[in-house]
Amino acid sequence: MNHYLSRRSFISRAAMVGGGVILSNSLLGKIPFASANERVNLACIGVGFRGGEIIRDLYKTGLCNIVALCDVDMNAKHTQEILKMFPNVPRYQDFREMFDKMGNQIDAVSIGTPDFAHFAITMTALELGKHVYVEKPMAQTFWEVELMMQKAKKHSKVVTQMGNQGHSEANYFQFKAWKDAGIIKDVTRIDAHMNMPRRWHGWDTNIKNFPPAEKIPNTLDWELWQMQTLGHSYNKDFVNGQWRCWYDFGMGALGDWGAHILDTAHEFLELGLPSQVEATYLEGHNAFFFPMSSTIKFHFPKRKKMPALDITWYDGLDNLPKIPEGYGVSGLDPNIPPPSTGDIEPAKLNPGKIIYGKDLTFKGGSHASTLQIIPESKAKDLANKLPEVPPSPSNHFANFLKACKGEEKTRSPFEIAGPLSQVFCLGVITQRLNTKIEFDPVKKEIVNDKFANALLVGPPPAKGWEQYYKV
């Protein structure tokens, strides 16, 4: 079965209409690769909050020039720090205008916008042959991620990287070395946990409607901010990070943290897509925003010589997995970026995972945190048998830019990051519907629930945005 499904076959199951991406011929041409001595000319879409952090991290590698800045809320308070850093760089509010006017001056783009806004920007950049660094998760719906993967495969010389930065740090190289050496083997269970306050904690879960309309800030293009999701009235609880709370815009705690906790297990245990996903516990379930606590169970079938595996995801302040004997202290990765709301708050169990193999159990954190064998006595017995772990040749940002220059390959390209993002899309569907789904990983269909299957694609895009839904 061809994993690159035809658009017709997929959309026939979800009744969605699309069109072709319309781009001027002057922008099309050869894929731009900077030479070894040149910097990559980078356009940055999303300037405030996480988008600004991405810009700073890419720029401080010394491998890029910032040639354009784009944000739908340009000149808002949260964009000022980046604008001051690059006072003479051209500024745009609409990414389409930026590409139209500066396309031939851009080698690559960074995309640090809300989850739902990744898709159209990425599809445009790929069509233009621009290398893409996009924040995690890749997109908000399963089908959007599928199209992004197909587009990247079609434009195979374009470099892609999803922004799960731990995929270029110690955890990545350790997991690979331990898996290759047989230290990590016969894994049948992973408990992943994200026990921290979220923006929506404390909201009224008896909500009956979206929040009321408020005056749109004069710096913000509200219609463009919504992109293909057009249809909501402006409210401050939709923007500036609050979008993460809502099913219509974000991916909740799972989409936010899943790629920092489960990325290496997903890649090196070759998990692919699950066959079953079930929301086994939801506290404060409602139709509008994410639950106060969620437990979601993913079942992955047997792969090659590896046994079937269950991942159980826990989020919420008082929703924790069973802690195995000899677990020890829960560490917190110092490389985790603090949220825009302030410092990371203490938690009963810091974000991470517990990995259960046939003979060994491991505890791990998030991002770059390395695994530890537990209990400690077992770790001491195996200390002399552990393989040497190579150091990372580059961090995630330098890895992307060096790949743009043809010097490295990205470690989280769309063919790796896409299925991981799709796992989270499936989890969110079960949260939204408070249900269990049976999923066919080959046909990429939910086979037991027609409405859930339609959510793989989601609602039709707003008028004028249909054109991006074609490879």
C-alpha positions as CSV (number, residue, x, y, z in Angstrom):
1,M,0.0,0.0,0.0
2,N,1.4,3.4,-0.9
3,H,1.8,5.4,2.3
4,Y,1.5,8.6,0.2
5,L,-2.2,8.5,-0.1
6,S,-3.9,10.3,-3.0
7,R,-5.8,13.4,-1.9
8,R,-8.9,12.1,-3.5
9,S,-9.0,8.8,-1.5
10,F,-8.3,10.5,1.8
11,I,-10.7,13.4,1.3
12,S,-13.5,11.1,0.1
13,R,-13.6,9.8,3.6
14,A,-13.8,13.3,5.1
15,A,-15.6,15.4,2.5
16,M,-13.1,18.2,2.1
17,V,-12.5,20.4,-1.0
18,G,-9.1,21.7,-2.1
19,G,-7.2,23.4,-4.9
20,G,-3.8,24.1,-6.1
21,V,-1.2,26.4,-4.6
22,I,-1.0,29.6,-6.7
23,L,2.5,31.1,-6.9
24,S,4.1,33.4,-9.4
25,N,6.6,31.8,-11.8
26,S,9.2,34.3,-10.9
27,L,9.5,32.7,-7.5
28,L,10.1,29.2,-8.7
29,G,13.6,27.9,-9.4
30,K,16.4,25.8,-8.2
31,I,16.7,24.9,-4.5
32,P,19.0,27.4,-2.8
33,F,22.0,25.8,-1.0
34,A,24.4,28.2,0.6
35,S,28.0,27.3,0.1
36,A,30.3,26.3,3.0
37,N,31.6,29.9,3.4
38,E,28.2,31.6,3.1
39,R,25.5,32.2,5.7
40,V,22.0,31.0,5.1
41,N,19.6,33.9,4.3
42,L,16.8,33.2,6.8
43,A,13.3,34.7,6.8
44,C,11.5,34.4,10.2
45,I,7.8,34.0,10.5
46,G,6.6,34.5,14.0
47,V,8.6,37.1,15.9
48,G,7.3,37.1,19.5
49,F,7.4,34.5,22.3
50,R,8.6,31.1,21.1
51,G,9.1,32.5,17.6
52,G,11.5,35.0,19.0
53,E,13.4,32.4,20.9
54,I,13.9,30.4,17.7
55,I,15.2,33.4,15.9
56,R,17.8,34.1,18.6
57,D,18.9,30.5,18.7
58,L,19.3,30.3,15.0
59,Y,21.1,33.6,14.7
60,K,23.6,32.9,17.5
61,T,24.9,29.9,15.6
62,G,26.6,32.4,13.3
63,L,25.4,30.4,10.3
64,C,22.6,32.7,9.1
65,N,21.6,36.2,8.1
66,I,18.2,37.4,9.1
67,V,16.8,38.9,5.9
68,A,13.1,39.3,6.7
69,L,10.8,39.3,9.7
70,C,7.0,38.5,9.5
71,D,4.3,38.5,12.2
72,V,0.6,39.0,12.1
73,D,0.9,41.2,15.2
74,M,3.9,43.2,14.1
75,N,4.7,46.1,16.5
76,A,3.0,44.5,19.4
77,K,4.8,44.5,22.7
78,H,6.1,40.9,22.4
79,T,7.8,41.6,19.0
80,Q,9.8,44.5,20.2
81,E,12.9,42.7,21.4
82,I,13.5,41.0,18.0
83,L,12.7,44.2,16.1
84,K,15.3,46.0,18.1
85,M,17.9,43.3,17.4
86,F,17.3,43.6,13.6
87,P,16.2,47.2,13.1
88,N,17.0,47.3,9.4
89,V,15.5,44.0,8.3
90,P,12.4,44.3,6.2
91,R,9.2,43.6,8.1
92,Y,5.9,42.1,6.9
93,Q,2.6,41.2,8.4
94,D,1.5,38.7,5.7
95,F,3.8,35.8,4.8
96,R,2.4,35.8,1.3
97,E,3.5,39.3,0.7
98,M,7.0,38.5,2.1
99,F,7.5,35.6,-0.2
100,D,6.1,37.6,-3.2
101,K,8.5,40.5,-2.6
102,M,11.6,38.8,-1.3
103,G,11.3,35.2,-2.5
104,N,14.6,35.3,-4.5
105,Q,16.5,36.6,-1.4
106,I,15.4,33.9,0.9
107,D,17.1,30.5,1.4
108,A,15.2,29.2,4.4
109,V,12.4,30.1,6.8
110,S,11.8,29.6,10.5
111,I,8.1,29.2,11.5
112,G,7.3,29.9,15.1
113,T,3.6,30.5,14.9
114,P,0.7,28.8,16.6
115,D,0.2,25.1,15.8
116,F,-2.7,25.6,13.3
117,A,-0.7,28.3,11.4
118,H,2.3,26.1,10.5
119,F,0.6,24.4,7.6
120,A,-0.1,27.0,4.9
121,I,3.3,28.8,5.6
122,T,5.2,25.5,5.3
123,M,3.4,24.4,2.2
124,T,4.2,27.7,0.5
125,A,7.8,27.6,1.5
126,L,8.3,24.0,0.3
127,E,6.6,24.9,-3.0
128,L,9.1,27.7,-3.4
129,G,12.0,25.5,-2.6
130,K,12.8,27.1,0.7
131,H,14.3,25.1,3.6
132,V,11.9,24.9,6.5
133,Y,12.5,24.9,10.3
134,V,9.0,24.6,11.9
135,E,8.1,24.4,15.6
136,K,6.5,21.2,17.0
137,P,4.0,19.7,16.4
138,M,4.2,20.0,12.6
139,A,0.5,20.8,12.2
140,Q,-2.8,20.6,14.0
141,T,-4.5,17.9,11.9
142,F,-3.4,14.4,10.8
143,W,-4.1,15.2,7.2
144,E,-2.1,18.5,7.2
145,V,0.9,16.6,8.6
146,E,0.4,14.0,5.8
147,L,0.4,16.7,3.1
148,M,3.5,18.4,4.6
149,M,5.3,15.0,4.4
150,Q,4.2,14.4,0.9
151,K,5.2,18.0,-0.2
152,A,8.6,17.5,1.4
153,K,9.1,14.2,-0.4
154,K,8.1,15.8,-3.7
155,H,10.6,18.6,-3.1
156,S,13.3,16.2,-1.9
157,K,16.2,18.6,-2.1
158,V,14.5,20.9,0.4
159,V,15.8,20.6,4.0
160,T,13.1,20.2,6.8
161,Q,13.5,20.2,10.5
162,M,10.8,20.1,13.3
163,G,11.7,22.0,16.4
164,N,12.0,19.3,19.0
165,Q,15.5,20.4,20.0
166,G,16.3,17.5,22.2
167,H,16.5,15.5,19.0
168,S,20.0,16.9,18.5
169,E,21.3,16.6,22.1
170,A,22.5,13.9,24.5
171,N,19.2,12.0,24.8
172,Y,19.1,11.3,21.1
173,F,22.6,9.9,20.8
174,Q,22.3,7.9,24.1
175,F,19.0,6.3,23.1
176,K,20.4,5.4,19.7
177,A,23.6,3.9,21.2
178,W,21.8,2.0,23.9
179,K,19.3,0.6,21.4
180,D,22.0,-0.4,18.9
181,A,24.0,-2.1,21.7
182,G,20.9,-4.1,23.0
183,I,20.7,-2.2,26.3
184,I,17.3,-0.9,25.4
185,K,15.4,-3.9,24.0
186,D,12.0,-5.7,24.2
187,V,10.2,-2.6,25.4
188,T,6.6,-3.3,26.0
189,R,5.5,-0.3,28.0
190,I,6.3,3.4,28.3
191,D,4.6,5.7,30.8
192,A,5.0,9.4,29.8
193,H,4.1,12.2,32.2
194,M,3.7,15.9,32.1
195,N,2.7,17.0,35.6
196,M,2.7,20.8,35.4
197,P,0.2,23.6,35.4
198,R,-1.4,24.6,32.1
199,R,-2.9,27.8,31.0
200,W,-6.5,26.5,31.1
201,H,-6.2,25.0,34.6
202,G,-8.9,26.7,36.7
203,W,-11.1,27.5,33.7
204,D,-14.9,26.7,34.0
205,T,-15.4,23.4,32.3
206,N,-19.1,24.0,32.1
207,I,-18.4,26.3,29.2
208,K,-21.3,26.7,26.7
209,N,-19.8,29.1,24.2
210,F,-16.5,30.6,23.1
211,P,-15.5,33.8,25.0
212,P,-17.2,37.0,23.9
213,A,-15.9,39.3,21.2
214,E,-13.4,42.0,22.3
215,K,-11.9,44.9,20.6
216,I,-9.1,43.8,18.2
217,P,-5.7,45.4,19.0
218,N,-4.7,47.9,16.3
219,T,-1.4,46.0,15.7
220,L,-3.1,42.7,14.9
221,D,-4.4,41.4,11.6
222,W,-7.1,39.2,13.2
223,E,-8.4,37.7,10.0
224,L,-4.9,36.7,8.9
225,W,-4.1,35.3,12.4
226,Q,-7.0,32.8,12.0
227,M,-5.8,31.7,8.6
228,Q,-7.8,28.6,7.5
229,T,-9.7,28.5,10.9
230,L,-11.5,31.8,10.1
231,G,-14.8,32.1,12.1
232,H,-13.9,33.2,15.6
233,S,-14.4,36.7,17.1
234,Y,-11.3,38.1,18.7
235,N,-10.7,37.5,22.4
236,K,-7.5,37.9,24.4
237,D,-7.8,34.2,25.4
238,F,-7.2,33.1,21.9
239,V,-3.8,34.8,21.3
240,N,-0.3,35.1,22.7
241,G,0.0,31.5,23.8
242,Q,-3.6,31.1,24.9
243,W,-4.4,29.5,21.6
244,R,-2.8,26.3,23.0
245,C,-5.8,25.8,25.3
246,W,-8.4,25.4,22.5
247,Y,-9.2,22.4,20.3
248,D,-9.8,24.8,17.4
249,F,-6.2,26.2,17.6
250,G,-3.8,24.1,19.7
251,M,-2.8,20.6,20.7
252,G,-2.9,20.9,24.5
253,A,-0.2,19.4,26.7
254,L,0.3,16.4,24.5
255,G,1.1,18.4,21.4
256,D,3.2,20.8,23.4
257,W,5.4,18.3,25.4
258,G,4.9,15.0,23.6
259,A,7.7,15.7,21.1
260,H,10.1,16.5,23.9
261,I,9.4,13.4,25.8
262,L,8.6,10.6,23.3
263,D,10.6,11.6,20.2
264,T,13.6,9.3,20.7
265,A,11.5,6.3,21.7
266,H,9.2,6.8,18.8
267,E,12.1,7.0,16.3
268,F,14.5,4.3,17.6
269,L,11.8,1.8,18.6
270,E,10.3,2.3,15.1
271,L,6.8,2.8,16.5
272,G,5.2,4.5,13.4
273,L,1.4,4.8,13.9
274,P,-0.7,3.2,16.6
275,S,-3.5,0.7,16.0
276,Q,-5.6,1.8,19.0
277,V,-5.8,5.0,21.0
278,E,-8.0,5.5,24.0
279,A,-8.7,8.4,26.4
280,T,-9.0,6.3,29.6
281,Y,-9.3,9.3,32.0
282,L,-10.4,12.9,31.4
283,E,-11.0,15.3,34.2
284,G,-13.0,18.4,33.2
285,H,-13.8,17.2,29.7
286,N,-15.7,19.7,27.5
287,A,-16.2,20.6,23.9
288,F,-14.0,23.7,23.8
289,F,-10.7,23.4,25.5
290,F,-8.5,20.6,26.8
291,P,-9.2,18.7,30.0
292,M,-7.7,19.5,33.3
293,S,-6.1,16.0,33.4
294,S,-5.8,13.4,30.7
295,T,-4.7,9.8,30.5
296,I,-4.4,8.5,26.9
297,K,-3.3,5.0,26.0
298,F,-1.6,4.3,22.6
299,H,-1.2,0.7,21.4
300,F,1.6,0.1,18.8
301,P,1.6,-3.3,17.1
302,K,4.6,-5.6,16.9
303,R,7.4,-4.3,14.6
304,K,10.0,-6.7,13.0
305,K,11.6,-8.4,16.0
306,M,10.2,-5.8,18.5
307,P,7.2,-6.7,20.6
308,A,3.9,-4.7,20.7
309,L,4.2,-1.7,22.9
310,D,1.8,0.5,24.9
311,I,2.5,4.2,25.6
312,T,0.3,5.7,28.3
313,W,0.4,9.5,28.5
314,Y,-0.4,11.3,31.7
315,D,-1.0,15.1,32.1
316,G,-2.6,17.2,34.8
317,L,-1.4,18.2,38.3
318,D,-2.6,15.1,40.2
319,N,-2.5,12.6,37.4
320,L,0.6,10.5,37.7
321,P,1.7,7.0,36.6
322,K,2.7,4.4,39.1
323,I,6.3,5.0,40.1
324,P,8.5,1.8,40.1
325,E,10.5,0.8,43.1
326,G,14.0,2.4,43.0
327,Y,12.9,5.3,40.9
328,G,14.9,7.8,42.9
329,V,14.7,11.6,42.4
330,S,12.8,13.2,39.5
331,G,15.2,15.5,37.7
332,L,14.4,18.6,35.6
333,D,16.3,19.3,32.4
334,P,18.0,22.7,32.8
335,N,17.7,23.3,29.0
336,I,13.9,23.5,29.0
337,P,12.9,27.0,27.9
338,P,10.8,28.7,30.6
339,P,7.2,29.4,29.6
340,S,6.2,33.0,28.6
341,T,4.2,33.1,31.9
342,G,7.4,33.0,33.9
343,D,9.7,30.3,35.5
344,I,8.9,26.7,35.3
345,E,6.9,25.8,38.4
346,P,7.7,22.8,40.7
347,A,5.9,19.6,40.0
348,K,5.4,16.4,41.9
349,L,7.0,14.5,39.0
350,N,8.9,16.5,36.4
351,P,8.2,15.9,32.7
352,G,9.6,12.6,31.4
353,K,9.0,8.9,30.9
354,I,9.5,5.5,32.4
355,I,10.5,2.8,29.9
356,Y,9.8,-0.9,30.7
357,G,11.9,-3.5,28.9
358,K,12.0,-7.2,29.4
359,D,15.0,-7.1,31.6
360,L,15.6,-3.4,32.4
361,T,13.6,-0.3,33.4
362,F,14.7,3.2,32.5
363,K,13.7,6.6,33.8
364,G,14.1,9.7,31.6
365,G,13.2,13.3,31.5
366,S,12.3,15.5,28.5
367,H,14.3,17.4,25.9
368,A,18.0,16.5,26.2
369,S,17.8,14.6,29.5
370,T,19.5,11.2,29.3
371,L,18.1,7.9,30.5
372,Q,19.1,6.2,33.7
373,I,18.7,2.5,34.5
374,I,16.7,1.9,37.7
375,P,17.1,0.8,40.4
376,E,20.6,2.2,41.0
377,S,22.0,-1.2,42.0
378,K,21.1,-2.5,38.5
379,A,22.8,0.5,36.9
380,K,26.0,-0.1,38.9
381,D,26.1,-3.8,37.7
382,L,25.9,-2.7,34.1
383,A,28.1,0.4,34.3
384,N,31.1,-1.3,32.5
385,K,28.8,-2.8,29.8
386,L,27.3,0.5,28.6
387,P,28.4,1.7,25.1
388,E,30.2,4.9,24.5
389,V,27.8,7.7,23.5
390,P,29.1,10.0,20.8
391,P,28.8,13.8,21.4
392,S,26.4,15.8,19.3
393,P,28.2,17.5,16.4
394,S,25.7,20.4,16.4
395,N,22.7,21.6,18.3
396,H,19.3,21.5,16.6
397,F,19.5,25.0,15.2
398,A,23.0,24.6,13.8
399,N,22.1,21.1,12.5
400,F,19.3,22.7,10.4
401,L,21.5,25.5,9.1
402,K,24.4,23.2,8.3
403,A,22.0,20.9,6.4
404,C,20.9,24.0,4.4
405,K,24.5,24.4,3.5
406,G,24.8,20.7,2.6
407,E,27.2,19.9,5.5
408,E,24.8,17.7,7.6
409,K,21.5,16.0,7.5
410,T,18.7,17.1,9.8
411,R,17.9,14.8,12.6
412,S,14.2,15.7,12.8
413,P,13.1,15.9,9.1
414,F,9.5,15.6,8.2
415,E,9.7,11.9,7.4
416,I,10.8,11.4,11.1
417,A,8.8,14.1,12.8
418,G,5.6,13.6,10.7
419,P,4.5,10.3,12.1
420,L,5.3,11.4,15.6
421,S,3.1,14.5,15.1
422,Q,0.4,12.3,13.7
423,V,0.4,10.2,16.9
424,F,-0.4,13.4,18.8
425,C,-3.2,14.3,16.4
426,L,-4.8,10.9,17.1
427,G,-4.4,11.4,20.8
428,V,-6.1,14.8,20.6
429,I,-9.1,13.3,18.7
430,T,-9.7,10.8,21.6
431,Q,-9.4,13.7,24.1
432,R,-11.9,15.8,22.1
433,L,-14.4,13.0,21.7
434,N,-13.7,11.2,25.0
435,T,-13.5,7.9,23.1
436,K,-11.5,5.0,21.9
437,I,-10.5,4.7,18.3
438,E,-9.4,1.7,16.2
439,F,-6.8,3.0,13.6
440,D,-5.5,1.3,10.5
441,P,-1.9,2.4,10.2
442,V,-1.6,1.3,6.6
443,K,-4.8,2.9,5.2
444,K,-4.5,5.7,7.7
445,E,-8.2,5.5,8.6
446,I,-10.1,5.4,11.9
447,V,-12.2,2.4,11.3
448,N,-14.7,2.3,14.2
449,D,-16.0,5.9,14.3
450,K,-16.9,8.0,11.2
451,F,-17.0,11.3,13.0
452,A,-13.5,10.7,14.5
453,N,-12.3,9.7,11.1
454,A,-13.5,13.0,9.7
455,L,-11.4,14.8,12.3
456,L,-8.3,13.4,10.7
457,V,-8.9,16.2,8.1
458,G,-11.0,18.5,10.3
459,P,-13.4,21.2,9.0
460,P,-13.1,22.6,5.5
461,P,-10.7,25.6,5.4
462,A,-12.0,29.1,5.2
463,K,-12.5,30.5,1.8
464,G,-9.2,31.5,0.2
465,W,-7.2,28.9,2.1
466,E,-8.2,25.8,0.1
467,Q,-5.4,26.3,-2.3
468,Y,-2.7,25.0,0.1
469,Y,-4.3,21.6,0.5
470,K,-2.8,20.1,-2.6
471,V,0.7,18.6,-3.1
